[in-house]
Amino acid sequence: MNRHSLSYLFKLSAYWFAVNFLWGAMLAIVLPSQIQFLVGDNTKSAFLGTLLSVGALVAMLCRPLFGALSDRSSFRAGRRRPFMVAGALLSMIPLYIMGSTRSIFLYSLGFLLLQLFINISAAGYQGLIPDTVAQEQMGVASSFMGAMTILGSISAVIVSGRLADNHSYHAIYLITGIVILVFMTVTAIGIREKQYTNREAFSSKIYLKAFYVNPRTNPNFVWILVCSFLIMLGSNSAFNFQQYYFEDVLRSAHPAQDISLISTVVLVCAAVISVMAGALSDKIGRKEIFALSAWFMSSMAVVLLFQPPLILIVATAVIFGLGYGGFTSVQWALITEFLPGSNSSSKDLGLWTVSTTLPQVIGPKIGGYLISAFRGPHIAFGYTILYAFVAVDLIAGGLLILRIKNRAVKG
C-alpha cells in the first residue's frame, strides 16, 4: 500500500465523526432525557437499561454479519462503500421516527432500527481502514480516528445538552441526520476503492466457524478482545446512568447540562492528547499507552464513589479525558496490527466489535441491577457499588493488556 496524504486520512476518517456525533448525543444525553420524558421517573432506569441492552444486542449480531458480507462483496464501487452508504441513508427513517413520536413503542422501534442501519453502515466502513492504510502509517491513521471520535462526541454534547433540557428532541435528530449525510458523503466520494474480484461464496457454516479464534495461534488478538471487553463493560455499566446519578444523588437542578459540561471537559482534554498519543504509540508501544489510558479513566469511577462536589468532578474529568484520548487514539492501531486474517479484516473487526458491544448488552443491565439491588436506605449506596465495579474493570483491563507479547507493538 502507498502512504497517504493527511487530506486522504481526513476524508477516510470523516464518517467516523458522524457516527460518534450520533452516539455522543444519543447515549449520554438524549436517550436518558427522552425516555424520562416519555415514561416518567419510576421506570426510567429499568426501561433505559433494557432498551440499551436490546439495541446493543442488535449491533452485536449485525455488525460482524454485514462485515463478513462486505468481505465477500464485489460491487463495482468497492466492497465497503455500498454498505456504508446504504446503511447511512436507511438510518434517516428511524431518526425521523424518534424525533417525531411520543409513543414509547414507536420510539423503541425507531431506536432498534437505528442500531440495525447504522451498524450495517459501520460494518462496511470499518473495513476501509485496514484495506487502504499501510501498517507503518496505522498509528497516524488511528490518531485521525481518535480525533474524529472525540470531535464528534464533543460536538454532539455541546449541541444536544441544552436542547435536551428543553425537550427539543426533533431539532437534535434533524441536526444528527444532516451530519450523517454530509460526512458520509465526504468519505464515500473522497475514498477510491478497487473492485474486489476474488469473491468467496458466503457460507453460514464457514462464517460461524470463523468466529473461533485460537488463543494459541492468536494470543495477542485474544488479549485485546478481553481487555476491550473489560474496559467497555466498566464504562457501559455506568455511562448511561450518570444523568440519573446527578439528579438522584447529587441533586442537580440541570443534570443534562451538567453532563454536557463534564463531557465537554473530557472531550477537550481527549482531543488535546489524542494526536500526540497516536503518534507516540508508533515509537514507544501501543499497549503501554492503552494500559495508562485505562488507569487514567478509572480515576472518575474512584472519585464518584464519594459523591463529590461538581468542581471536583470537573477536575477529575481532565484526568479521565487524557485517558480517554489515549485509549481512542491507539485502539484502532492496536487491533489492526493483530488481526488474524489478511482477507477478512471487516469480519475480524466485527469480532472485535462484539467484544465492545457485548458490554453494551449486559453493562446497562448490570448497572441498573446494582443501583436497584444495593440502594438500601438511600439510593446513593447502589451507585457506590456500581462505581467500585467500574473501577475494578478499568484497572484490570489496563493490567491485562500488558500480557501482549511475541510481536513488537511498536510501529
C-alpha positions as CSV (number, residue, x, y, z in Angstrom):
1,M,0.0,0.0,0.0
2,N,1.1,3.6,-0.7
3,R,1.5,6.2,2.0
4,H,-1.4,8.6,2.1
5,S,-1.6,12.3,2.5
6,L,-3.2,13.9,5.5
7,S,-6.0,15.0,3.3
8,Y,-6.8,11.4,2.4
9,L,-6.7,10.4,6.1
10,F,-9.1,13.2,6.9
11,K,-11.5,12.0,4.3
12,L,-11.2,8.4,5.3
13,S,-12.0,9.2,9.0
14,A,-14.7,11.9,8.3
15,Y,-17.6,9.4,8.6
16,W,-16.3,8.4,12.0
17,F,-17.1,11.9,13.1
18,A,-20.7,11.5,12.1
19,V,-21.1,8.1,13.8
20,N,-19.7,9.4,17.0
21,F,-21.8,12.6,16.8
22,L,-24.8,10.3,16.6
23,W,-23.9,8.2,19.7
24,G,-22.4,11.1,21.6
25,A,-25.7,12.8,21.5
26,M,-27.9,9.7,21.9
27,L,-26.2,7.7,24.7
28,A,-25.1,10.3,27.2
29,I,-27.8,12.9,26.9
30,V,-30.8,12.4,24.5
31,L,-31.8,8.8,25.3
32,P,-31.9,9.2,29.1
33,S,-33.6,12.5,28.8
34,Q,-36.2,11.5,26.3
35,I,-37.0,8.2,28.0
36,Q,-37.6,10.0,31.3
37,F,-39.8,12.4,29.3
38,L,-41.8,9.5,27.8
39,V,-42.1,7.1,30.7
40,G,-41.6,9.2,33.9
41,D,-39.3,8.8,36.9
42,N,-40.4,5.5,38.3
43,T,-39.4,3.3,35.4
44,K,-36.8,5.4,33.6
45,S,-33.7,3.4,34.8
46,A,-35.2,-0.1,34.1
47,F,-36.5,0.9,30.7
48,L,-33.3,2.7,29.7
49,G,-31.2,-0.3,30.7
50,T,-33.5,-2.8,28.8
51,L,-33.6,-0.7,25.6
52,L,-29.9,-0.2,25.6
53,S,-29.2,-3.9,26.1
54,V,-31.6,-4.9,23.3
55,G,-30.2,-2.3,21.0
56,A,-26.6,-3.4,21.7
57,L,-27.6,-7.0,21.0
58,V,-28.8,-5.9,17.6
59,A,-25.5,-4.2,17.0
60,M,-23.5,-7.1,18.2
61,L,-25.3,-9.5,15.9
62,C,-25.5,-7.4,12.7
63,R,-22.0,-5.7,12.7
64,P,-19.9,-8.9,12.2
65,L,-22.5,-10.4,9.8
66,F,-22.6,-7.5,7.4
67,G,-18.8,-7.1,7.9
68,A,-18.4,-10.7,6.6
69,L,-20.8,-9.9,3.7
70,S,-18.7,-6.9,2.8
71,D,-15.6,-9.0,2.9
72,R,-17.1,-11.1,0.1
73,S,-18.8,-8.4,-1.9
74,S,-17.7,-7.5,-5.4
75,F,-19.6,-4.3,-6.2
76,R,-18.1,-2.1,-8.8
77,A,-18.0,0.8,-6.4
78,G,-15.9,-1.3,-3.9
79,R,-16.7,-3.9,-1.3
80,R,-17.1,-1.4,1.6
81,R,-18.7,1.8,0.4
82,P,-22.1,0.4,-0.8
83,F,-22.8,-0.9,2.8
84,M,-21.7,2.4,4.3
85,V,-23.8,4.5,2.0
86,A,-26.9,2.2,2.1
87,G,-26.9,2.0,5.9
88,A,-26.5,5.7,6.4
89,L,-29.4,6.5,4.1
90,L,-31.7,4.0,5.7
91,S,-30.8,5.5,9.2
92,M,-32.8,8.6,8.2
93,I,-36.0,6.6,8.7
94,P,-35.6,5.8,12.4
95,L,-34.1,9.3,13.1
96,Y,-37.4,10.8,11.9
97,I,-39.5,8.3,13.9
98,M,-37.5,9.0,17.1
99,G,-37.7,12.8,16.7
100,S,-41.4,12.9,15.9
101,T,-43.2,10.3,18.1
102,R,-44.5,10.5,21.7
103,S,-45.2,6.7,21.7
104,I,-42.7,4.8,23.7
105,F,-43.3,1.7,21.5
106,L,-42.6,3.6,18.3
107,Y,-39.6,5.3,19.9
108,S,-38.2,1.9,20.9
109,L,-38.8,0.5,17.5
110,G,-37.0,3.5,16.0
111,F,-34.0,3.0,18.2
112,L,-33.7,-0.6,17.3
113,L,-33.9,0.2,13.6
114,L,-31.3,2.9,14.1
115,Q,-29.0,0.3,15.6
116,L,-29.5,-2.0,12.7
117,F,-29.0,0.5,9.9
118,I,-26.1,2.4,11.4
119,N,-24.3,-0.8,12.2
120,I,-24.8,-2.0,8.6
121,S,-23.1,1.2,7.6
122,A,-20.3,0.9,10.1
123,A,-19.7,-2.7,9.2
124,G,-18.7,-1.7,5.7
125,Y,-16.9,1.5,6.8
126,Q,-14.6,-0.1,9.4
127,G,-13.1,-2.4,6.7
128,L,-11.8,0.7,4.8
129,I,-9.1,1.4,7.3
130,P,-7.1,-1.9,7.1
131,D,-8.0,-2.2,3.4
132,T,-6.4,1.1,2.4
133,V,-3.8,2.1,5.1
134,A,-0.4,0.6,5.3
135,Q,0.7,-0.8,8.7
136,E,3.6,1.8,9.1
137,Q,1.0,4.6,8.8
138,M,-1.6,3.0,11.0
139,G,-0.6,5.0,14.1
140,V,-1.3,8.3,12.3
141,A,-4.5,6.9,10.8
142,S,-5.6,5.8,14.2
143,S,-4.9,9.3,15.6
144,F,-7.3,10.7,13.0
145,M,-9.9,8.1,14.0
146,G,-9.4,9.0,17.6
147,A,-9.7,12.7,16.9
148,M,-12.9,12.2,15.0
149,T,-14.3,10.1,17.9
150,I,-13.6,12.9,20.2
151,L,-14.6,15.8,18.0
152,G,-17.9,14.1,17.0
153,S,-18.7,13.4,20.6
154,I,-17.8,16.9,21.9
155,S,-19.8,18.5,19.1
156,A,-22.8,16.3,20.0
157,V,-22.8,17.1,23.7
158,I,-22.5,20.8,23.1
159,V,-25.4,20.8,20.6
160,S,-27.7,18.4,22.5
161,G,-27.3,19.3,26.2
162,R,-29.5,22.5,26.2
163,L,-31.8,21.1,23.5
164,A,-32.5,18.0,25.6
165,D,-33.2,20.0,28.7
166,N,-35.8,22.0,26.7
167,H,-37.2,18.7,25.2
168,S,-36.4,19.9,21.7
169,Y,-35.7,16.4,20.5
170,H,-36.8,16.9,16.9
171,A,-34.1,19.5,16.4
172,I,-31.4,17.1,17.7
173,Y,-32.5,14.4,15.3
174,L,-32.6,16.8,12.4
175,I,-29.1,18.0,13.1
176,T,-27.8,14.4,13.5
177,G,-29.3,13.3,10.2
178,I,-27.6,16.2,8.4
179,V,-24.3,15.4,10.0
180,I,-24.5,11.8,9.0
181,L,-25.3,12.5,5.4
182,V,-22.7,15.2,5.0
183,F,-19.8,13.3,6.5
184,M,-20.7,10.0,4.9
185,T,-20.6,11.8,1.5
186,V,-17.1,13.2,2.3
187,T,-15.8,9.7,2.9
188,A,-17.8,8.0,0.1
189,I,-16.6,10.5,-2.5
190,G,-13.1,11.0,-1.2
191,I,-12.0,7.4,-0.9
192,R,-11.4,5.3,-4.0
193,E,-11.9,1.5,-3.6
194,K,-10.8,-1.1,-6.2
195,Q,-13.4,-3.7,-7.2
196,Y,-12.8,-6.9,-5.2
197,T,-12.8,-9.7,-7.8
198,N,-11.6,-12.7,-5.7
199,R,-15.0,-13.3,-4.4
200,E,-15.6,-16.1,-1.9
201,A,-19.1,-17.6,-1.6
202,F,-20.8,-16.9,1.7
203,S,-21.3,-20.0,3.8
204,S,-23.1,-19.8,7.1
205,K,-21.1,-22.7,8.4
206,I,-17.7,-21.2,7.4
207,Y,-18.9,-17.8,8.7
208,L,-19.8,-19.1,12.2
209,K,-16.6,-21.2,12.3
210,A,-14.6,-18.2,11.6
211,F,-15.6,-16.6,14.8
212,Y,-13.5,-19.0,16.7
213,V,-10.1,-17.6,17.3
214,N,-7.4,-20.0,18.5
215,P,-5.8,-18.3,21.6
216,R,-2.6,-20.3,21.0
217,T,-2.0,-19.0,17.5
218,N,-3.5,-15.5,18.1
219,P,-2.9,-14.8,21.8
220,N,-2.4,-11.0,21.2
221,F,-5.7,-10.7,19.4
222,V,-7.5,-12.6,22.2
223,W,-5.9,-10.4,24.9
224,I,-7.1,-7.3,23.1
225,L,-10.6,-8.7,22.9
226,V,-10.6,-9.5,26.7
227,C,-9.2,-6.1,27.6
228,S,-11.6,-4.2,25.3
229,F,-14.4,-6.2,26.9
230,L,-13.4,-5.3,30.4
231,I,-13.0,-1.6,29.7
232,M,-16.2,-1.3,27.8
233,L,-18.1,-3.3,30.4
234,G,-17.0,-0.9,33.1
235,S,-17.8,2.1,31.0
236,N,-21.2,0.9,29.8
237,S,-22.3,-0.2,33.3
238,A,-22.3,3.4,34.5
239,F,-22.2,5.7,31.5
240,N,-25.9,5.9,30.7
241,F,-26.9,6.3,34.3
242,Q,-24.7,9.4,35.0
243,Q,-27.5,11.8,34.3
244,Y,-29.7,10.0,36.8
245,Y,-26.8,10.0,39.3
246,F,-26.5,13.7,39.1
247,E,-30.3,14.1,39.6
248,D,-30.9,11.4,42.3
249,V,-27.7,11.6,44.3
250,L,-26.1,15.0,43.7
251,R,-29.5,16.7,43.4
252,S,-28.5,18.7,40.3
253,A,-31.2,21.1,39.1
254,H,-30.0,20.7,35.5
255,P,-28.5,17.2,35.1
256,A,-28.4,17.2,31.3
257,Q,-26.4,20.5,31.2
258,D,-24.0,19.3,34.0
259,I,-23.3,16.1,32.0
260,S,-22.8,18.2,28.9
261,L,-20.3,20.4,30.8
262,I,-18.3,17.4,32.1
263,S,-18.4,15.7,28.7
264,T,-17.1,18.8,27.1
265,V,-14.2,18.9,29.5
266,V,-13.4,15.2,29.0
267,L,-13.5,15.6,25.2
268,V,-11.5,18.8,25.0
269,C,-8.7,17.1,27.1
270,A,-9.0,14.0,25.0
271,A,-8.7,16.0,21.8
272,V,-5.5,17.6,23.0
273,I,-3.9,14.3,23.8
274,S,-5.3,12.1,21.0
275,V,-2.9,13.1,18.1
276,M,0.1,13.0,20.4
277,A,-0.8,9.6,21.8
278,G,-1.3,8.0,18.4
279,A,2.0,9.3,17.0
280,L,3.8,8.4,20.3
281,S,2.4,4.9,20.2
282,D,4.3,4.3,16.9
283,K,7.5,4.8,18.8
284,I,7.2,3.6,22.4
285,G,4.5,0.9,22.1
286,R,0.7,0.9,21.9
287,K,0.0,-1.5,24.8
288,E,1.7,0.8,27.3
289,I,-0.4,3.8,26.3
290,F,-3.5,1.6,26.3
291,A,-2.8,0.5,29.9
292,L,-2.1,4.0,31.2
293,S,-5.2,5.3,29.5
294,A,-7.4,2.6,31.2
295,W,-5.9,3.5,34.6
296,F,-6.5,7.3,34.0
297,M,-10.1,6.5,33.0
298,S,-10.6,4.6,36.3
299,S,-10.0,7.9,38.2
300,M,-13.5,9.1,37.5
301,A,-15.2,6.0,39.0
302,V,-13.0,6.2,42.1
303,V,-13.9,9.9,42.7
304,L,-17.6,9.3,42.1
305,L,-17.6,6.7,44.9
306,F,-17.6,9.7,47.4
307,Q,-20.4,11.9,46.0
308,P,-18.0,14.8,45.3
309,P,-18.9,18.4,44.5
310,L,-19.2,19.4,40.9
311,I,-15.9,21.2,40.8
312,L,-14.0,18.1,41.8
313,I,-15.8,16.0,39.2
314,V,-14.8,18.6,36.6
315,A,-11.2,18.4,37.7
316,T,-11.3,14.6,37.5
317,A,-12.8,14.9,34.1
318,V,-9.4,16.3,32.9
319,I,-7.6,13.1,34.0
320,F,-10.3,10.9,32.6
321,G,-10.2,12.9,29.3
322,L,-6.5,12.3,29.0
323,G,-7.1,8.6,29.4
324,Y,-10.0,8.5,27.0
325,G,-8.0,10.4,24.4
326,G,-5.1,7.9,24.7
327,F,-7.5,5.0,24.5
328,T,-9.3,6.1,21.4
329,S,-6.1,7.0,19.7
330,V,-4.3,3.7,20.0
331,Q,-7.1,1.1,19.9
332,W,-7.6,1.1,16.2
333,A,-3.8,0.7,15.6
334,L,-3.5,-2.0,18.2
335,I,-6.4,-4.1,17.0
336,T,-5.5,-3.8,13.3
337,E,-1.9,-4.9,14.0
338,F,-3.0,-8.3,15.3
339,L,-6.0,-9.2,13.1
340,P,-6.0,-13.0,12.5
341,G,-6.9,-12.9,8.8
342,S,-5.5,-10.9,5.9
343,N,-8.6,-11.1,3.7
344,S,-11.3,-11.0,6.4
345,S,-10.5,-7.7,8.0
346,S,-14.1,-6.5,8.3
347,K,-15.2,-9.8,9.8
348,D,-12.3,-9.8,12.3
349,L,-13.0,-6.2,13.2
350,G,-16.6,-7.3,13.6
351,L,-15.5,-9.8,16.1
352,W,-13.6,-7.1,17.9
353,T,-16.9,-5.1,17.8
354,V,-18.6,-8.0,19.5
355,S,-16.2,-7.6,22.4
356,T,-17.1,-3.9,22.7
357,T,-20.8,-4.2,22.0
358,L,-21.5,-7.2,24.2
359,P,-20.7,-5.0,27.2
360,Q,-23.4,-2.6,25.9
361,V,-25.8,-5.5,26.1
362,I,-25.0,-6.6,29.6
363,G,-23.5,-3.4,31.1
364,P,-26.7,-1.4,31.4
365,K,-28.4,-4.4,32.9
366,I,-25.6,-4.8,35.5
367,G,-25.7,-1.1,36.2
368,G,-29.5,-1.0,36.6
369,Y,-29.4,-4.1,38.8
370,L,-26.6,-2.7,41.1
371,I,-28.3,0.6,41.5
372,S,-31.6,-1.1,42.5
373,A,-30.4,-4.1,44.4
374,F,-28.0,-2.2,46.7
375,R,-29.9,1.1,47.2
376,G,-30.7,0.2,50.8
377,P,-31.9,3.1,52.8
378,H,-30.5,5.5,50.3
379,I,-30.1,5.2,46.5
380,A,-26.5,6.5,46.8
381,F,-25.3,3.2,48.1
382,G,-26.3,1.4,44.9
383,Y,-24.2,3.9,42.9
384,T,-21.2,3.4,45.2
385,I,-21.3,-0.4,44.4
386,L,-21.6,0.4,40.7
387,Y,-18.6,2.8,40.6
388,A,-16.5,0.3,42.6
389,F,-17.3,-2.3,39.9
390,V,-16.4,0.1,37.2
391,A,-13.0,1.0,38.7
392,V,-12.1,-2.7,39.1
393,D,-13.0,-3.4,35.4
394,L,-10.9,-0.5,34.1
395,I,-7.9,-1.2,36.2
396,A,-8.0,-4.9,35.3
397,G,-8.3,-4.1,31.6
398,G,-5.1,-1.9,31.8
399,L,-3.2,-4.6,33.6
400,L,-4.1,-7.5,31.3
401,I,-3.2,-5.6,28.0
402,L,0.4,-5.8,29.2
403,R,0.3,-9.6,28.5
404,I,0.6,-8.9,24.8
405,K,3.9,-10.3,23.6
406,N,5.6,-12.3,20.8
407,R,5.4,-9.3,18.4
408,A,6.6,-5.8,18.9
409,V,3.8,-3.3,19.4
410,K,5.9,-0.5,18.0
411,G,5.1,1.0,14.6
